Amino acid sequence: MFYREAGQFKTSYQADQAIFPIRQDLYAYIAFLAVAFIGVPLLASDYFLSTLMLPFLVLALAAIGLNILTGYAGQLSLGTGGFMATGAFAAYKLSTAFPDMHLIIVFLLSGLITAGVGIFFGIPSLRIKGFYLAVATLASQFFLIWMFNKFGWFTNYSASGVISAPPRTVFGDFYITGPQAAPVTKYLFCLSFVVLLALLAKNLTRSNIGRKWMAIRDMDIAAEIIGIPMLKTKLIAFAVSSFYCGIAGAFWAFLYTGSVEPLAFDVNRSFQVLFMIIIGGLGSIMGSFLGAAFMVLLPIFLTNAPHMVGVEISVSTLSHLEAMVFGVLIIFFLIVEPHGLARLWQIFKEKMRLWPFPH
C-alpha cells in the first residue's frame, strides 16, 4: 500500500516525462544517496570500499558509456577496454606534464581526449553496422592496446612499462591518488563523479539527441528518411560513450589500482562491460548499475559459496565455473528477459503499484 501515485496528477508533458514521475521514486533515490554518501563511509571498512565499492562505481560508469552507444544508439562496440586505456594514459600524461593542473580538470580532459579517439573510430559506423561494426571496434581495441605497449612516450619511457599514478589532492589537503589517499576519500570522490555523470546521461537520453539515438537503434532507414543526420548522430554517440569510458579508465588507474598499465584494459575488459549491460539491461541507466553490481558480486559469491557448504574447489576450477555461470546467465537473459535486470526491477515496481489487487 505504500507505493501509490493516487493524487499525484500530471498536468504537462514535462511533468509526465520527469525522471521521477512518482514521488516515492524520488524519496527512494534521496534515501539511497543518503546511504551511499553517509552510511557507507561511516559503516564500511577500508577493505569493503577499496575492493568492492570502487570497482563497482568505475565499472558502472564504463557500463553507462557502453549502454549509451549500444543500448540507446544501437551501435555494437567491443572497444570499451581500449577507450578506457586511452582515458587512463591521457590522465597520466596530463598529470605528469602539467603537475599544477587540477585533478578534476585532468579527468575531464582525459574524457575529452578519449571522445576524440572514439569519434575517429566511429567514422566507419556510417557504412557498416551490427557484427561488422563490432569487428571494427574490436580492431580499435587491439590497436590502442598495441600502441600503448609499443611507444614508450605514453609511459614516460618507463623500463617496466607499468607506471604509478602520481599522488594528487583536491579541495586542499585531501589526497585522492597515491599511497596517502584514504579509501573513503577516493570512494566519495568517485561516487560524486558517477552520480553527476549518471544524471547527465539520463537527461541526455531523454533529450532530442537521445530520441535520435533511439530512432536509429530501432530503424535506421526510417530515421534517415525523416531527416535524422546519420553520421553526426552516430558520431555524437561514439563521442559521449568514449567520454564516459575514458573517465572510467582514468578512475580505474588513479583511484582503484593506482597503476596505469595496458594489461588492465585488454579485450577481456571489453567483454566484461558488454556482459554488464546485457545482464543489467540494454537501454537503461539503472541497468548499468545493476549489471556492474552483479559482475562484481557474483565472483565473490562463487568464491565463498563452496566454503560455506564445506567443499574445497581449486582456484582454476572456480575461474572456469565463473565463466560458465556468466555464459549461462547471458543466454538466459537473452532468451527469457532481453531487457535484463532493469526490466525485472520495473516489473517488481509495477506489481507494488497494484498490490494487493490481482493482475
For each residue, the residues with C-beta under 8 A, 3 or more apart:
1: 4 355 356
2: 24
3: 24 349 352 353 355
4: 1 24 353
5: 8 21 22 23 24 353
6:
7:
8: 5 21 22 23
9:
10: 15 16 21
11: 15
12: 15 16
13: 16 17
14: 17 18
15: 10 11 12 18 21
16: 10 12 13 21
17: 13 14 21 206
18: 14 15 21
19: 199 202 203 206
20: 23 25 26 29
21: 5 8 10 15 16 17 18 25
22: 5 8 25 26
23: 5 8 20 26 27
24: 2 3 4 5 27 28
25: 20 21 22 28 29
26: 20 22 23 29 30
27: 23 24 30 31
28: 24 25 31 32
29: 20 25 26 32 33
30: 26 27 33 34
31: 27 28 34 35
32: 28 29 35 36
33: 29 30 36 37 195
34: 30 31 37 38 39
35: 31 32 38 39 40
36: 32 33 39 40 191 195
37: 33 34 40 41 188 191
38: 34 35 41 42
39: 34 35 36 42 43
40: 35 36 37 43 44 49 53 187
41: 37 38 44 49 184 187 188
42: 38 39
43: 39 40
44: 40 41 48 49 53
45: 48 49
46: 49 50 182 183 184
47: 50 51
48: 44 45 51 52 53
49: 40 41 44 45 46 52 53 54 183 184 186 187
50: 46 47 53 54 183 186 256
51: 47 48 54 55
52: 48 49 55 56 296 297 300
53: 40 44 48 49 50 56 57 187 191
54: 49 50 51 57 58 183 186 187 190 255 256
55: 51 52 58 59 252 256 296
56: 52 53 59 60 292 293 296
57: 53 54 60 61 187 190 191 194 251 292
58: 54 55 61 62 190 248 251 252 255 256
59: 55 56 62 63 248 272 273 276 292 295 296
60: 56 57 63 64 194 198 288 289 292 293
61: 57 58 64 65 193 194 197 198 244 247 248 251
62: 58 59 65 66 80 84 244 245 248 249 273
63: 59 60 66 67 273 276 277 280 288 289 291 292
64: 60 61 67 68 197 198 201 244 285 288
65: 61 62 68 69 80 83 240 241 242 243 244 245 248
66: 62 63 69 70 71 77 80 241 245 273 274 276 277
67: 63 64 70 71 72 277 282 283 284 285 287 288
68: 64 65 71 72 73 201 204 205 213 237 240 241 244
69: 65 66 72 73 75 77 237 238 240 241
70: 66 67 73 74 75 76 77 274 277 282
71: 66 67 68 277 281 282 283 284 287
72: 67 68 69 205 210 213 214 217 237 283
73: 68 69 70 213 214 216 217 233 234 237 241
74: 70 213 216 217 218 220
75: 69 70 122 125 129 133 234 237 238
76: 70 129 130 131 133 134 137
77: 66 69 70 80 133 134 137 241
78: 134 135 137 138 141 267 270 271 274
79: 82 83 121 137 138 140 141 144 270
80: 62 65 66 77 83 84 141 245 269 270 273 274
81: 84 85 141 145 265 266 267 268 269 270 273
82: 79 85 86 140 141 142 143 144 145 265 270
83: 65 79 80 86 87 114 117 118 144 241 242 245 246 249
84: 62 80 81 87 88 245 246 248 249 252 265 269
85: 81 82 88 89 144 145 148 249 262 264 265
86: 82 83 89 90 110 113 114 117 144 242 246 249
87: 83 84 90 91 110 111 113 114 245 246 247 248 249 250
88: 84 85 91 92 110 249 250 252 253 254 260 264 265
89: 85 86 92 93 148 154 155 260
90: 86 87 93 94 109 110 113 114 246 250
91: 87 88 94 95 106 107 109 110 165 249 250 253 254 260
92: 88 89 95 96 154 163 165 166 253 260
93: 89 90 96 97 154 156
94: 90 91 97 98 101 106 109 110
95: 91 92 98 99 101 103 106 165 166 168
96: 92 93 99 156 166
97: 93 94
98: 94 95 101 106
99: 95 96 166
100:
101: 94 95 98 105 106
102: 105 106 170
103: 95 106 107 168 169 170 176 177
104: 107 108 170
105: 101 102 108 109
106: 91 94 95 98 101 102 103 109 110 168 250
107: 91 103 104 110 111 193 247 250 251 254
108: 104 105 111 112 247
109: 90 91 94 105 106 112 113
110: 86 87 88 90 91 94 106 107 113 114 246 247 249 250
111: 87 107 108 114 115 242 243 244 246 247 250
112: 108 109 115 116 243 246
113: 86 87 90 109 110 116 117 246
114: 83 86 87 90 110 111 117 118 242 243 245 246 247 249
115: 111 112 118 119 239 240 242 243 246
116: 112 113 119 120 239
117: 83 86 113 114 120 121 144 242 246
118: 83 114 115 121 122 238 239 241 242 243 245
119: 115 116 122 123 235 238 239 242
120: 116 117 123
121: 79 117 118 124 136 137 140 238
122: 75 118 119 125 234 235 237 238 239
123: 119 120 126 231 235
124: 121 127 128 133 136
125: 75 122 128 129 133 136 231 234 235 238
126: 123 230 231 234
127: 124
128: 124 125 132 133 136
129: 75 76 125 132 133 220
130: 76 133 134
131: 76 134 135
132: 128 129 135 136
133: 75 76 77 124 125 128 129 130 136 137
134: 76 77 78 130 131 137 138
135: 78 131 132 138 139
136: 121 124 125 128 132 133 139 140
137: 76 77 78 79 121 133 134 140 141
138: 78 79 134 135 141 142 267 270
139: 135 136 142 143
140: 79 82 121 136 137 143 144
141: 78 79 80 81 82 137 138 144 145 267 270
142: 82 138 139 145 146 267
143: 82 139 140 146 147
144: 79 82 83 85 86 117 140 141 147 148
145: 81 82 85 141 142 148 149 262 265 266
146: 142 143 149 150
147: 143 144 150 151 154
148: 85 89 144 145 151 154 155 262
149: 145 146 161 262
150: 146 147
151: 147 148 154
152: 155 156 157 158 161
153: 156 157
154: 89 92 93 147 148 151
155: 89 148 152 158 161 162 163 260
156: 93 96 152 153 163
157: 152 153
158: 152 155 161 162 163
159:
160:
161: 149 152 155 158 261 262
162: 155 158 259 260 261
163: 92 155 156 158 259 260 261
164: 258 259 260
165: 91 92 95 168 177 178 253 254 258 259 260
166: 92 95 96 99 177 178
167: 175 177 178 179 180 181
168: 95 103 106 165 175 176 177 178 254
169: 103 172 173 174 175 176
170: 102 103 104 174 176 189
171: 174
172: 169
173: 169
174: 169 170 171 185
175: 167 168 169 178 180 181 182 185
176: 103 168 169 170 181 185 186 189 254 255
177: 103 165 166 167 168 181 186 254 255 258
178: 165 166 167 168 175 181 258
179: 167 258
180: 167 175
181: 167 175 176 177 178 185 186 255
182: 46 175 185 186
183: 46 49 50 54 186 187
184: 41 46 49 187 188
185: 174 175 176 181 182 188 189
186: 49 50 54 176 177 181 182 183 189 190 255
187: 40 41 49 53 54 57 183 184 190 191
188: 37 41 184 185 191 192
189: 170 176 185 186 192 193 255
190: 54 57 58 186 187 193 194 251 255
191: 36 37 53 57 187 188 194 195
192: 188 189 195 196
193: 61 107 189 190 196 197 247 251
194: 57 60 61 190 191 197 198
195: 33 36 191 192 198 199
196: 192 193 199 200
197: 61 64 193 194 200 201 244 247
198: 60 61 64 194 195 201 202 285 288 289
199: 19 195 196 202 203
200: 196 197 203 204
201: 64 68 197 198 204 205 240 244 285
202: 19 198 199 205 206 285
203: 19 199 200 206 207
204: 68 200 201 207 209 210 240
205: 68 72 201 202 210 213 214 285
206: 17 19 202 203 210
207: 203 204 210 211
208: 211 212
209: 204 212 213 233 236
210: 72 204 205 206 207 213 214
211: 207 208 214 215
212: 208 209 215 216 223 228 233
213: 68 72 73 74 205 209 210 216 217 233 237
214: 72 73 205 210 211 217 218 283
215: 211 212 218 219 222 223 226 228
216: 73 74 212 213 220 223 228 230 233 234
217: 72 73 74 213 214 220 283
218: 74 214 215 222 223
219: 215 222 223
220: 74 129 216 217 223 224 230
221: 224 225
222: 215 218 219 225 226
223: 212 215 216 218 219 220 226 228 230
224: 220 221 227 228 230
225: 221 222
226: 215 222 223
227: 224
228: 212 215 216 223 224 233
229: 232 233
230: 126 216 220 223 224 233 234
231: 123 125 126 234 235
232: 229 235 236
233: 73 209 212 213 216 228 229 230 236 237
234: 73 75 122 125 126 216 230 231 237 238
235: 119 122 123 125 231 232 238 239
236: 209 232 233 239 240
237: 68 69 72 73 75 122 213 233 234 240 241
238: 69 75 118 119 121 122 125 234 235 241 242
239: 115 116 118 119 122 235 236 242 243
240: 65 68 69 115 201 204 236 237 243 244
241: 65 66 68 69 73 77 83 118 237 238 244 245
242: 65 83 86 111 114 115 117 118 119 238 239 245 246
243: 65 111 112 114 115 118 239 240 246 247
244: 61 62 64 65 68 111 197 201 240 241 247 248
245: 62 65 66 80 83 84 87 114 118 241 242 248 249
246: 83 84 86 87 90 110 111 112 113 114 115 117 242 243 249 250
247: 61 87 107 108 110 111 114 193 197 243 244 250 251
248: 58 59 61 62 65 84 87 244 245 251 252
249: 62 83 84 85 86 87 88 91 110 114 245 246 252 253 265
250: 87 88 90 91 106 107 110 111 246 247 253 254
251: 57 58 61 107 190 193 247 248 254 255 256
252: 55 58 84 88 248 249 255 256 257 264 265
253: 88 91 92 165 249 250 256 257 258 259 260 261 264
254: 88 91 107 165 168 176 177 250 251 258
255: 54 58 176 177 181 186 189 190 251 252
256: 50 54 55 58 251 252 253
257: 252 253 261 264
258: 164 165 177 178 179 253 254
259: 162 163 164 165 253 264
260: 88 89 91 92 155 162 163 164 165 253
261: 161 162 163 253 257 264
262: 85 145 148 149 161 265 266
263: 266
264: 85 88 252 253 257 259 261 269
265: 81 82 84 85 88 145 249 252 262 269
266: 81 145 262 263 269 270
267: 78 81 138 141 142 270 271
268: 81 271 272
269: 80 81 84 264 265 266 272 273
270: 78 79 80 81 82 138 141 266 267 273 274
271: 78 267 268 274 275
272: 59 268 269 275 276 295
273: 59 62 63 66 80 81 269 270 276 277
274: 66 70 78 80 270 271 277 278
275: 271 272 278 279 291 295 326 330
276: 59 63 66 272 273 279 280 288 291 292 294 295
277: 63 66 67 70 71 273 274 280 281 282 287 288 291 340
278: 274 275 282 291 330 333 334 340
279: 275 276 290 291 294 295 329 330 333 340 341
280: 63 276 277 284 286 287 288 289 290 291 292 294 340 341 342
281: 71 277 284 286 287 288 290 291 339 340 341 342 343
282: 67 70 71 277 278 287 338 339 340
283: 67 71 72 214 217 287 339
284: 67 71 280 281 287 288 339 340 342 343
285: 64 67 198 201 202 205 288 289
286: 280 281 289 290 342 345
287: 67 71 277 280 281 282 283 284 290 291 339 340 341 342
288: 60 63 64 67 198 276 277 280 281 284 285 291 292
289: 60 63 198 280 285 286 292 293
290: 279 280 281 286 287 293 294 340 341 342 345
291: 63 275 276 277 278 279 280 281 287 288 294 295 340 341
292: 56 57 59 60 63 276 280 288 289 295 296
293: 56 60 289 290 296 297
294: 276 279 280 290 291 297 298 341
295: 59 272 275 276 279 291 292 298 299
296: 52 55 56 59 292 293 299 300
297: 52 293 294 300 301
298: 294 295 301 302 322 325 326
299: 295 296 302 303 322
300: 52 296 297 303 304
301: 297 298 304 305
302: 298 299 305 318 321 322 325
303: 299 300 306 318
304: 300 301 307 308
305: 301 302 308 309
306: 303 309 311 312 313 318
307: 304 310 311 312
308: 304 305
309: 305 306
310: 307
311: 306 307
312: 306 307
313: 306 317 318 321
314: 317 318
315: 318 319
316: 319 320
317: 313 314 320 321
318: 302 303 306 313 314 315 321 322
319: 315 316 322 323
320: 316 317 323 324
321: 302 313 317 318 324 325
322: 298 299 302 318 319 325 326
323: 319 320 326 327
324: 320 321 327 328
325: 298 302 321 322 328 329
326: 275 298 322 323 329 330
327: 323 324 330 331
328: 324 325 331 332
329: 279 325 326 332 333
330: 275 278 279 326 327 333 334
331: 327 328 334 335
332: 328 329 335 336 337
333: 278 279 329 330 336 337 338 340 341
334: 278 330 331 338
335: 331 332 338
336: 332 333
337: 332 333 340 343 344
338: 282 333 334 335
339: 281 282 283 284 287 342 343
340: 277 278 279 280 281 282 284 287 290 291 333 337 343 344
341: 279 280 281 287 290 291 294 333 344 345
342: 280 281 284 286 287 290 339 345 346
343: 281 284 337 339 340 346 347
344: 337 340 341 347 348
345: 286 290 341 342 348 349
346: 342 343 349 350
347: 343 344 350 351
348: 344 345 351 352
349: 3 345 346 352 353
350: 346 347 353 354
351: 347 348 354 355 359
352: 3 348 349 355
353: 3 4 5 349 350
354: 350 351 357 359
355: 1 3 351 352
356: 1
357: 354
358:
359: 351 354
